[in-house]
Amino acid sequence: MFHLYDFLIYCFITAYTPGANNLLSMSNAIRLGFRRSVRFNLSILAGFAVVMSVCTAFSATLYSFLPKVKIIMQILGAAYMLYLAWKVWKSSSELSTDGGKEASFLSGMVLQFANPKIYIYAITAMSLYILPVYHSFGALIGFTVILSVIGASSSFVWALFGAAFCKFFSKHTRLVNAIMALLLIYCAIALFL
């Protein structure tokens, strides 16, 4: 039996907690404004859909090898998140709504392939909630779309949050950068808990 509420709770909690996509989306919206950050967020959605499709196609195989794959993903993902934390900490102390270059569409897509949170999100959702109940091609495509939309929607929400509180963040840049860096460090540590 499919447990819809459990599935949705898992998806929203996993998608909306701090992660590389969410923190970078908020950071872009703070620097560039929401409108100029939309392209980056659309690239996250596109990359998310590709990664979800790959994870859906290979989830059953990966699940059987999960203990071996998981540690590699954790180490690489933690190293990447610590690198992002360092970059956020060392970033400019002046934020402005018209400052900086827009991130390219390709950079947002490529980020998805290096983001272990997405793989863990997809593999867990597929192996615990979807594959035990649904096996048809249509159902798997439908769940891939649902997982992609929920997952990528969080980056838009975090970008709106960043744009809405831009003036506050501009006045407290050092504090905001420190908090975002600490959240990224927490995300890296949480991969091993």
SULVEN-V127937 format. One record per pair of residues at least 24 apart in sequence whose ideal C-beta (glycine too) atoms are under 7 Angstrom apart, sorted by the first residue. I is the first residue (numbers start at 1). GAP is how many residues later the second one is. If there is no record, write none. Layout:
I;GAP
I;GAP
//
This chain:
1;132
2;131
3;126
7;122
10;115
11;114
11;136
11;139
12;138
14;107
15;106
15;135
15;136
15;139
16;138
16;141
18;165
18;169
19;98
19;168
20;61
20;64
20;91
20;95
20;97
21;94
21;134
22;132
22;133
22;136
23;157
23;160
23;161
25;130
25;133
25;134
26;132
26;133
26;135
26;136
27;61
27;135
27;153
28;75
28;131
29;130
29;133
29;134
30;65
30;132
30;136
30;139
31;64
31;68
31;69
32;65
32;68
32;70
33;64
33;130
34;125
34;126
34;129
36;66
37;122
39;63
39;66
40;62
40;63
40;68
41;114
41;115
41;118
43;62
43;65
43;66
44;64
44;68
44;108
44;111
45;103
45;107
46;63
47;61
47;62
47;64
47;65
47;66
48;64
48;70
48;100
48;103
48;104
49;99
50;62
51;61
51;62
51;67
51;71
52;70
52;92
52;95
52;96
53;91
55;64
55;67
55;68
55;71
56;70
56;84
56;88
59;64
59;67
59;68
59;72
60;71
62;61
63;60
63;64
66;57
73;43
73;46
74;42
74;117
74;118
76;40
77;39
77;114
78;110
78;113
80;34
81;103
81;106
81;107
82;103
82;106
84;100
85;96
85;99
85;100
88;89
88;92
88;93
88;96
89;88
89;89
89;92
91;86
93;80
93;81
94;79
95;74
95;75
95;78
96;74
97;69
116;75
118;33
121;30
122;25
//
